[in-house]
Amino acid sequence: MATVFLAYDHELERQVAVKVLGGAENEEFVRRFRREAMTAAGLGHTNIVSVFDAGEEDGSLFIVMEHVEGENLDALLVRAGRLELERALGYVEQACAGLGHAHERGVVHRDVKPANLLVRTDGILKVTDFGIAQAGGGTTLTQAGTLLGTASYIAPEQARGEPIGPQTDLFSLGVVLYQLLSGALPWRVAGLADIQAVGETPPRPLRDVAPGIPVHVEAAVGRCLDPEPRNRPASAKALAQELRGGPPTTATVVREASPSAPTALLDHAPRRPVRVRVRGGRPALLAAVLLVAALVAVLAATGKDGDGSGTRIERVPPAEAATQQSRNLADWLREHTETPKR
């Protein structure tokens, strides 16, 4: 898609990477290139390669970005074969942080693979190449019969041309972690037909190709590789927590609600007793609640005699109303307040 050059920024006196697009006559490539610039420029995170500038010069499009001195995980795997557990988890957790930042802003990377995960010499991992990312609300840039991304890391729903989301990136990241730990891919993928059959063929058990992997790590990887997006971790952050032994969480589908939805939800919500937990050492909070209740009682007591509907409202002396209201609220709090265990 492009050629990347190492360059020097004379204004800010720093090395930068300049990506120059070849074949600018191809409108699809130009659109992708501009999409990458706009998408990446809107993301600011330690674990995402920064974009400094973009433009056109002599008919060539270019993006100026942060130069990452180090190597990508693809080169690291070629050199090391596989990584020890803690090192692999550390890299994937950093990838989760960067991808999570993008996901929260409606950006799905769509091409997570070792070649797009750069590791600096100080160990900081950077996610790069949002060239085929799909921003929220945008349209897919794939043409009929064309599949973007690297086959071995593509989620089944992406291969089928179905809607994608954060869980699509988590599938790809699960493949990356599997490969980092075992030195091999979970499936042998040679083309589109193989990707579409991924859901029908379970991956080789991680414990068989990487002995000694903790059970919770294997379970987290397995959930990432589930063919159904809803069965994968709920988010990149949730995946990072699961890899450290946290409880598994599944993704939920959020649908846009109609204006009457809140009422409908309340009408069908289970009725459960409401408990207010008042922690020790915070008497001011209870006093404030009682004071507000007293003020409400005073305002109610000093209102008009009628409400316009023919119903007579009996006036109650303010002091008596406030005292009774405070007593009622205090009784309610004593009945419903749980004493925290120490």
C-alpha positions in Angstrom: 0.0 0.0 0.0 2.9 2.4 0.7 6.6 2.8 1.3 7.9 4.1 4.6 11.1 6.2 4.8 13.1 7.2 7.8 13.4 11.0 7.7 14.6 14.0 9.8 12.4 16.8 10.9 14.6 20.0 10.8 11.9 22.1 12.5 11.6 20.0 15.6 15.0 18.2 15.3 13.8 14.7 15.5 13.7 11.5 13.4 10.3 10.7 11.9 8.8 8.0 9.7 7.2 9.2 6.4 4.8 6.9 4.7 4.4 7.7 1.0 1.6 6.3 -1.1 2.5 4.5 -4.3 -0.1 4.3 -7.1 -2.0 7.5 -6.2 -4.1 7.1 -9.3 -6.0 4.4 -7.5 -8.9 6.2 -5.8 -9.4 3.3 -3.3 -5.9 3.5 -2.1 -6.1 7.3 -1.8 -9.2 7.0 0.3 -7.6 4.5 2.6 -4.5 6.6 2.9 -6.5 9.6 3.9 -8.6 7.6 6.2 -5.5 6.3 8.0 -4.2 9.9 8.4 -7.5 11.2 9.8 -8.1 8.2 12.0 -4.6 7.9 13.5 -4.3 11.7 14.0 -7.4 11.6 16.2 -5.9 9.0 18.5 -3.5 10.0 21.2 -2.1 7.2 23.4 1.2 5.9 24.6 0.6 2.6 22.9 -0.4 4.0 19.5 2.0 5.5 16.9 1.5 9.2 16.8 0.7 11.0 13.5 2.3 14.4 13.1 1.3 15.6 9.7 -0.2 14.6 6.4 -0.5 16.1 2.9 0.3 15.9 -0.7 3.6 16.8 -2.5 4.2 16.5 -6.3 1.2 14.2 -6.7 2.2 11.9 -3.8 0.3 11.6 -0.6 2.3 11.3 2.6 1.9 10.9 6.4 4.5 12.0 8.9 4.5 9.9 12.0 6.4 9.0 15.1 9.5 7.0 14.4 9.6 3.8 16.6 13.2 2.7 17.1 13.0 -1.1 17.6 11.3 -4.0 15.8 7.8 -5.4 15.2 6.6 -8.6 16.8 6.8 -10.3 13.5 10.6 -9.8 13.4 10.8 -10.7 17.0 9.1 -14.0 16.5 11.3 -14.8 13.6 14.3 -14.2 15.8 13.1 -15.7 19.0 10.6 -18.4 17.9 8.4 -17.8 20.9 8.3 -15.7 24.0 8.3 -16.4 27.7 4.9 -16.0 29.4 5.5 -12.6 31.2 7.0 -11.0 28.2 4.2 -12.1 25.9 1.5 -11.0 28.3 3.2 -7.6 28.8 3.2 -6.9 25.1 -0.5 -8.0 24.7 -1.6 -5.9 27.7 0.0 -2.9 26.1 -1.8 -3.7 22.8 -5.0 -3.9 24.8 -4.4 -0.4 26.2 -3.9 1.1 22.8 -6.7 -0.8 21.1 -9.0 0.0 24.0 -8.3 3.7 23.5 -9.2 3.4 19.8 -12.4 1.3 20.5 -13.7 3.9 23.0 -13.5 6.4 20.2 -15.3 4.2 17.7 -12.3 3.0 15.8 -11.7 -0.7 15.0 -8.2 -1.5 13.7 -9.3 -4.5 11.5 -5.7 -5.6 10.8 -4.1 -6.5 14.2 -1.1 -8.7 13.5 2.5 -9.0 14.7 3.8 -6.8 11.9 1.6 -3.9 13.1 2.7 -4.1 16.7 6.0 -2.3 17.1 8.2 -2.6 20.2 10.6 0.2 21.1 14.0 -0.5 22.5 12.7 0.4 26.0 9.9 -2.2 25.8 7.0 0.2 25.0 4.7 -1.4 22.4 3.0 0.8 19.8 0.0 -0.2 17.6 0.5 1.1 14.1 -1.1 1.1 10.6 -4.7 2.1 10.9 -4.7 2.1 7.1 -7.7 -0.1 6.9 -9.4 0.9 10.1 -13.1 1.6 10.0 -14.1 4.6 12.0 -17.5 4.5 13.7 -20.3 5.5 11.3 -18.1 5.1 8.3 -18.5 2.7 5.4 -16.4 -0.4 4.8 -13.6 0.1 2.2 -13.6 -3.4 0.9 -14.8 -4.2 -2.6 -16.6 -7.4 -3.5 -14.2 -10.3 -3.5 -11.5 -8.3 -1.7 -10.5 -9.1 1.8 -8.4 -6.7 3.7 -6.0 -7.8 6.4 -3.8 -10.8 6.8 -5.6 -14.1 6.5 -4.3 -15.9 9.5 -5.4 -13.1 11.9 -8.8 -12.3 10.5 -12.0 -13.0 12.5 -14.7 -15.1 10.9 -17.2 -12.3 10.8 -14.8 -10.1 9.0 -14.1 -12.7 6.4 -17.9 -13.1 5.8 -18.3 -9.4 5.3 -20.5 -9.1 8.4 -20.5 -6.1 10.8 -17.4 -5.8 12.9 -16.6 -4.3 16.3 -14.0 -4.3 19.1 -14.4 -8.1 19.4 -13.1 -8.4 15.9 -9.7 -6.9 17.0 -9.8 -9.1 20.1 -10.0 -12.2 17.9 -6.9 -11.1 16.0 -5.1 -10.2 19.2 -5.9 -13.7 20.6 -4.2 -15.2 17.5 -1.2 -13.0 18.2 -0.9 -14.1 21.8 -1.4 -17.7 20.8 1.5 -17.3 18.4 3.7 -15.4 20.9 3.3 -18.2 23.5 3.6 -21.2 21.1 5.5 -20.0 18.1 2.8 -21.3 15.9 -0.6 -20.2 14.6 -3.8 -21.8 16.0 -5.0 -22.7 12.5 -3.5 -23.3 9.1 -5.1 -20.6 7.0 -4.2 -20.5 3.3 -7.2 -18.5 2.0 -10.7 -17.2 2.4 -12.3 -20.6 2.5 -10.1 -21.6 5.5 -11.1 -18.4 7.4 -14.7 -19.1 6.9 -14.2 -22.6 8.3 -12.5 -21.4 11.4 -15.8 -21.6 13.4 -16.2 -25.2 12.5 -12.7 -26.3 13.5 -11.5 -25.7 17.0 -7.9 -24.5 17.4 -5.1 -26.7 18.5 -5.2 -26.6 22.4 -2.6 -24.1 23.6 -1.4 -26.4 26.3 -0.4 -29.0 23.7 1.9 -26.5 21.9 2.9 -24.4 24.9 3.2 -26.5 28.0 3.0 -24.8 31.3 0.6 -22.0 30.3 -1.7 -21.1 33.2 -5.3 -22.3 32.9 -6.7 -18.7 33.1 -4.4 -17.6 30.2 -5.4 -20.5 28.0 -9.1 -19.8 28.8 -8.7 -16.1 27.9 -7.0 -17.0 24.6 -9.7 -19.5 23.9 -12.4 -16.9 24.5 -10.7 -14.5 22.1 -10.7 -17.2 19.4 -14.4 -18.1 19.8 -16.1 -17.8 16.4 -19.0 -15.9 17.9 -18.1 -12.3 18.8 -20.6 -12.2 21.7 -18.6 -15.0 23.5 -15.3 -13.1 23.4 -14.1 -10.7 26.2 -16.3 -7.7 26.7 -13.5 -5.2 25.9 -9.7 -4.9 25.5 -9.5 -3.8 29.1 -11.5 -6.9 30.2 -9.1 -9.1 28.2 -6.1 -7.6 29.9 -7.8 -8.3 33.3 -8.6 -11.9 32.3 -5.0 -12.5 31.3 -4.0 -11.7 34.9 -6.6 -13.9 36.4 -9.6 -11.6 36.5 -13.1 -12.9 36.1 -14.3 -13.5 32.5 -16.8 -11.0 31.0 -18.7 -11.3 27.8 -19.6 -8.7 25.3 -23.1 -7.2 25.2 -24.9 -5.7 22.3 -26.1 -2.1 23.0 -29.1 -1.0 20.9 -30.4 2.5 20.6 -33.4 2.9 22.8 -36.6 4.7 21.8 -37.8 7.7 23.9 -40.2 5.4 25.8 -37.6 2.7 26.5 -36.7 3.8 30.0 -40.3 3.6 31.2 -40.7 0.2 29.6 -37.5 -1.0 31.2 -38.6 0.2 34.6 -42.0 -1.4 34.2 -40.4 -4.8 33.6 -37.5 -4.4 36.0 -37.4 -6.9 38.9 -38.6 -5.3 42.2 -35.8 -5.6 44.8 -35.5 -3.8 48.1 -33.3 -0.7 47.9 -30.5 -0.7 50.5 -28.5 2.4 51.3 -25.0 1.7 52.6 -23.8 4.3 55.1 -20.2 3.8 55.9 -18.7 4.5 59.3 -17.0 7.8 59.9 -19.4 9.8 57.6 -22.1 11.2 59.9 -22.1 14.4 57.8 -23.8 12.6 54.9 -26.6 11.4 57.1 -27.0 14.9 58.6 -27.2 16.4 55.1 -29.9 13.9 54.1 -32.0 14.8 57.2 -31.5 18.5 56.6 -32.7 18.2 53.0 -35.8 16.3 54.2 -36.5 18.9 56.7 -36.3 21.7 54.2 -38.7 19.8 51.9 -41.1 19.4 54.7 -40.9 23.1 55.5 -41.6 24.1 51.9 -44.5 21.7 51.6 -46.0 23.0 54.9 -45.8 26.6 53.8 -47.4 26.0 50.4 -50.9 27.0 49.3 -54.0 25.7 50.8 -55.2 24.2 47.6 -53.7 22.6 44.5 -56.4 23.8 42.0 -58.2 20.4 42.0 -60.7 21.2 44.8 -58.7 19.2 47.3 -58.0 21.1 50.5 -54.5 20.8 51.8 -54.3 21.2 55.6 -51.6 23.5 56.8 -49.1 22.0 59.3 -46.9 24.1 61.4 -43.4 24.2 59.9 -41.5 23.1 63.0 -43.9 20.1 63.5 -43.7 19.1 59.8 -39.9 19.2 59.8 -39.6 17.2 63.0 -42.1 14.5 61.8 -40.4 14.3 58.4 -37.0 13.9 60.0 -38.3 11.2 62.3 -39.8 9.3 59.3 -36.6 9.5 57.4 -34.5 8.4 60.3 -36.8 5.4 60.9 -36.5 4.5 57.2 -32.7 4.8 57.2 -32.4 2.6 60.3 -34.6 0.0 58.7 -32.8 -0.1 55.3 -29.2 0.8 56.2 -26.7 -2.1 56.2 -23.9 -1.9 58.7 -20.7 -2.6 56.8 -18.6 -5.5 58.0 -15.2 -4.5 59.4 
